[in-house]
Amino acid sequence: MKTQPQSPLPVYRLITGPDDASFCHRVSEMLSAGYVLHGSPALTYDPEKKCVIAAQALVVDAGQQK
C-alpha cells in the first residue's frame, strides 16, 4: 500500500502561550497559512506568572490538503 505524500503543513497545530497580542498574532499567522480553528480556545490562569494562558487548536483546511 502506498502512502500519500505528506502535506507541507502539519495537519494539526496547538498554539499556546500568554493570552496577549503576540498569541493573537501567532494564531492569525496560522490562519493566513491555511489553517482553520478547531474548537474553542482553552484558557487557564498561571498564578506564578500572574497571567492567563491560552491554547488554540488549528487544523489544515481540507481544501488546502493534497
C-alpha positions in Angstrom: 0.0 0.0 0.0 1.4 3.4 -1.0 1.2 6.3 1.4 0.3 9.7 0.2 2.9 12.4 0.4 2.7 14.5 3.5 1.2 18.0 3.3 3.9 20.7 3.6 2.0 21.8 6.7 1.5 19.7 9.8 -2.2 18.7 9.8 -2.7 19.7 13.4 -1.2 22.5 15.5 -1.7 23.6 19.1 -0.7 27.1 19.8 -0.2 28.0 23.5 1.1 31.0 25.4 0.1 34.0 27.4 -3.2 35.5 26.2 -1.7 38.6 24.7 -1.3 40.3 21.4 1.6 38.0 20.5 -0.6 35.0 20.9 -3.3 36.5 18.7 -0.6 37.3 16.0 0.6 33.7 16.1 -2.9 32.3 15.6 -3.5 34.9 12.9 -0.3 33.8 11.1 -1.5 30.1 11.2 -4.9 31.2 9.7 -3.1 33.0 6.9 -1.0 29.9 6.2 -4.1 27.8 5.5 -5.2 26.6 8.9 -8.7 26.8 10.4 -9.7 27.0 14.0 -10.5 23.6 15.5 -12.8 24.0 18.5 -12.9 26.8 21.1 -9.8 28.2 22.8 -8.9 26.9 26.3 -7.9 29.3 29.0 -6.2 28.8 32.4 -4.6 31.1 34.9 -0.9 30.7 35.8 -0.6 32.0 39.4 3.2 32.1 39.2 3.3 34.3 36.1 0.1 36.0 37.1 -1.3 35.8 33.6 -3.9 33.9 31.6 -2.5 31.2 29.4 -4.4 30.4 26.2 -4.4 27.3 23.9 -6.0 27.1 20.4 -6.1 24.1 18.2 -5.8 24.6 14.4 -6.1 22.1 11.6 -5.2 22.4 7.9 -8.2 23.4 5.8 -9.3 20.3 3.9 -9.2 22.4 0.7 -5.5 23.1 1.3 -4.6 19.4 1.6 -3.5 17.4 -1.5 
